[in-house]
């Protein structure tokens, strides 16, 4: 008969709780780092990355792709599969967006914190002109082939929960143009 050892039992319970917490974190809470190719236009495009298989990207769709750090090559074809361009881009970050249509995207910094004065903060960050209208908050227009200058991709939302309310923190998100205009109207309510 084995004698009960409370210290060993406590250690096993603690290790089980530790493993369970890591499992919950990686299953539900961890942010997945991905690279996306996006098409916000009404057209259909085909593309190949790094001489891989040809992929289709329909209107309004995005697709996850595997990119390597450093130089990557993309070939983009129109809906008749005629080559539009063949280009190189450099990947530095762990997430990114490939803009095969060179459409307008907006990179916006959202601030979090206790007693944050949203209106005065927006006016000090400058403004961006979109379709002849001023948008405060310093959103940066991006229409180049590739960017990784953000934290949240087009398929992700800003954090709903602020982790540290003692200080002002910020996160950067990239938006399609229409999504940014909708977000701005709903969030800032001017």
Beta strands, then each sheet from edge to edge (+ up, - down):
strand 1: 35-38
strand 2: 45-49
strand 3: 55-57
strand 4: 62-65
strand 5: 70-77
strand 6: 83-91
strand 7: 96-99
strand 8: 105-112
strand 9: 127-130
strand 10: 133-136
strand 11: 140-142
strand 12: 146-147
strand 13: 169-176
sheet 1: 4+ 1- 7- 12+
sheet 2: 3+ 2- 5+ 6-
sheet 3: 11+ 8- 13+
sheet 4: 9+ 10-
end
